[in-house]
Amino acid sequence: MPEIFDRANMGLSVSIRREKIAEVLIIGGGIVGSAVALGIAERGARVMMLDEGDCAFRAARGNAGLVWYQGKGQGMRQYQEWTLEATRGWPKFVDKLEELTGIEVSYRKPGGLNFCLSEAEYKSRRDLIDKIRREAEPDDYDCKMLDRTAVQELLPTIKLGDSVFGASYSVHDGHVNPLALLRALHAAFRGFGGYYYPGHSVFDIRQRAKQFVVQTFGGSFAASKLVIAAGNGTGRLAQMVGMHIPVRPEKGEILVTERTRPCLPFPCNRIQQTAEGSFLLGASQEDTGFDIQTNTRVIQCISNRARMVFPVLGKLKIIRSWASLRVITPDKMPIYEASGSSPEVFAIALHSGVTLASLHATKLADWIMDGHAPAGFQNFRCRRFNV
């Protein structure tokens, strides 16, 4: 078998490692890459997943775990339909995942609320929902606006603040523990014979005959199919195989309160209560490059808005805050791209990895292995940015 020289971290130490061979290489071990890897491994393929590990800017660290439908897809009907199909598939998906692994991911689907703190916010939200409804299939967009009274009736155990004007609501929304989900995806992937390699940051990709050779600081790998799902690293890695995938990082900051009695039965935009009783408050949208330092002013803004929605939250202590980086495309909708020059190379970039996991482990695996693209899938290609 071929051998390569690996200069770990570009230092002086040199080691000889044997090249590992797979049918499919997945670059990226976050929720997106793991879901795709699971779906392909379940089909019986020899799959290897390469991951930077805990040093990666993993979006799951700042993900509130929303399995979210409402408000998505304005201007791209395919994304609205894709999201609806994903949320409908989540109950079956999570049952199977928990059966395979025994890992409880705390998934619930009670519906979700998006609060509006003024009449202007309410009108803007209503206009967005109406636009998406007009673009959707007739009678197929299940999201509605609720006035303040209707919202308070849904939340009898926690009092709304005076600033809450109303909210949008969809029965399709839910939430999950994102870190438990990631752990379950990895466990199920390995259960189907998949190989997981943490600490393998990729620095080079080249094509050799009908294989793609990936060089990492932990060794060399080769496969006939390559999937790049490396979050904010996808753009850089895709360039190595002649693909242009436009992504940028967006910082989001999250606050966690001390635990209290369960009182918020619905996941909400920027506020949700975990199964353990803590409140997650967030999240900001900051264009700061790869900076993940928290900002006192932003933390104060998040805290203030949360207290405006539920004044009782002002009595809880903030015990932790942190920031992470989302993966953002130019129109904030998914990119699913197959290389024109090397059709066995695929790139995936999006910020709704939790919501879409149920389809990534099924239909996306079919697309990669058999070329069976779902109807309308061409709308997710990068050429939409060239119009």
Secondary structure, 3 states (H helix, E strand, C coil): CCEEEEEHHHCCCEEEEECEEEEEEEECCCHHHHHHHHHHHHCCCCEEEECCCCCCCCHHHHCCCEECCCCCCCCCHHHHHHHHHHHHHHHHHHHHHHHHHCCCCCCECCCEEEEECCHHHHHHHHHHHHHHHHHCCCCCCCCEEEEHHHHHHHCCCCCCCCCCCEEEEECCCEECCHHHHHHHHHHHHHHCCCEEECCCCEEEEEEECCEEEEEECCEEEEEEEEEECCHHHHHHHHHCCCCCCCCEEEEEEEEEECCCCCCCCCCECCEEECCCCCEEEECCCECCCCCCCCCHHHHHHHHHHHHHHCHHHHHCCEEEEEEEEEEECCCCCCEEEECCCCCCEEEEECCCCCCCHHHHCCHHHHHHHHCCCCCCHHHHCHHHHHC
